[in-house]
Amino acid sequence: EPAGSQPEAAVAPDELEKLKSEAAQVHEMRSRLAELEVEREAALKAQAAAEQLQQEVQRLQAEAAEAQSKLADSEEPAGSQPEAAVAPDELEKLKSEAAQVHEMRSRLAELEVEREAALKAQAAAEQLQQEVQRLQAEAAEAKSKLADSEAQRATAAQDAAGSAELQEEVNRLKSEIAQVPELQAAAEKLQLEVERLTAEAVEVPALKVQIAEAEAQRAAALQDAAGMAELQQQLERLRSEASEADGR
């Protein structure tokens, strides 16, 4: 295996692409979440306004019913029931309230329209809240998957570093193994040299004896040569003396 290779991460290619796509959507999802939060706040305000309008509608409906009841009592024919003792100011108040019935009904209609709009806004707010929760869940899931992927990549990087070190050790051992034949040849050559030197070392004492004998013979020969030279000189001297004697 090449030294620079890395073990594959435990993530399928399609899953990795999906994670990358989800990661790329994180910023967009955050922007969308911010928009939905703004819309949700507006919807909650509309919901509160709708509740206030509902209370106002109920109050006005109660006042209108009370006014209609009092008006009906005040306009009942004289022969049906005995006349009630009503103070003039109370009667004027009832008439004034009766005159406001039409206006109150119009206001009630307007409030009903506003209430319907508020209810729709409330429903939209609930849908937006559900959408916010869904997007938040998707974002959390994407972040979790990204964290898992990063952890797997870190583990893979550590495994790759360890694999690279092991590969270097394997390559070193292979290199050393490849050098074994050369080392064996060199060892055999050294062994032969050792054997030769050992054999020569065994012969050294005999050689020393032979050298000593040769040196002794040479010394004797030199001495013999010196004696021969001296004898030769004496012989030459005697010959010279003999020649001189014959000449006389």
Residue pairs with C-beta under 8 A, 6 or more apart in sequence:
1 163
1 167
2 167
3 164
3 167
3 168
3 171
4 164
5 160
5 163
5 167
6 156
6 157
6 159
6 160
6 163
7 156
7 159
7 160
7 163
8 156
9 16
9 149
9 152
9 153
9 155
9 156
10 152
10 156
11 19
11 149
11 152
16 149
19 142
19 145
19 146
19 149
22 138
22 142
22 145
22 146
23 142
23 146
25 142
26 139
26 142
26 143
29 135
29 138
29 139
30 139
32 135
33 132
33 135
33 136
33 139
36 128
36 131
36 132
36 135
37 132
39 124
39 125
39 128
40 125
40 128
40 129
40 132
42 121
42 125
43 121
43 122
43 124
43 125
43 126
43 128
44 125
46 117
46 118
46 121
46 122
46 125
47 118
47 121
47 122
47 125
49 118
50 114
50 115
50 117
50 118
50 119
50 121
50 122
51 118
53 111
53 114
53 115
53 118
54 115
56 111
57 108
57 111
57 112
57 115
60 104
60 107
60 108
60 111
61 108
63 97
63 104
64 101
64 104
64 105
64 108
67 94
67 97
67 98
67 100
67 101
67 104
68 98
68 101
70 94
70 97
70 98
71 94
71 95
71 97
71 98
71 101
73 84
74 86
74 91
74 94
74 95
74 98
86 94
